[in-house]
Amino acid sequence: MENLFGLVGLFIAAVIAGAINSVAGGGSLISFPALVAFGVPSIPSNATNTAALWPGSLSSAFAYSKDTKLYRNLVVPLLIPSFLGGLLGAFVLVITPPEWFDAIVPFLVLFATLLFAFRDQFTRALKFGGGEEHITALGRVWGFLFQLFVATYGGYFGAGIGILMLGSLSVMGLRDIHRMNGLKTILGTMINMIAFVFFAFKGLVVWHLALWMTLGAIVGGYGGARLAKRVDPRYIRAFVICVGVTVSIYLFLK
């Protein structure tokens, strides 16, 4: 019975994570701790979490398809660093000793939580939604390099990459937040997909849990993208921040 409740909890966590990822990222702050609480070791939890969430990101990308039409000339140039960085980050995770990763995880969760908590200040500083869009050659170079960094972090851990990508796209010169959300969802799908393939090849994915959580992530990802323009993001952000702070404290004290 306890295991049944745990599985239900994992499914709910995946639905919530998929929905949050479709809005602004940070869903791993929900789903990753859920796997750790279920009893899965930290590195397999990270790999299983990646395997579970990338299909949800893909479903969100389809929901955002109309918003990304004007950015099709940017997709391929940014998919390349997403692929390379995701692979590099996954490789670094695999060669990281488990005890090292256990020591790093609290800091990663805290970093992602703080990034999410101060998203408003971040977006105001970068002037999301203000002015006209103007993408320069230098902006494209910046976008490629920053996306490589974000993808490497994403392949290694992943929480908060959506917010980091929104910042990178804004500095490139993009301004429409809904189209930017669509583009970062496509890029995030590539990062998670290549990392998932690498983790699967290395035998780190707990398959029955990954498949179970994938169903929840797809439901949450598609539904979240549809509701993103109607739901007040303050409620979502407050919930994620509370969970992130609680999990950070727990991991530091563990």
Summary of the structure (lengths in Angstrom):
residues: 254
radius of gyration: 16.9
end to end distance: 25.9
largest distance: 58.4
contacts: 956
relative contact order: 0.23
helix: 84%
strand: 0%
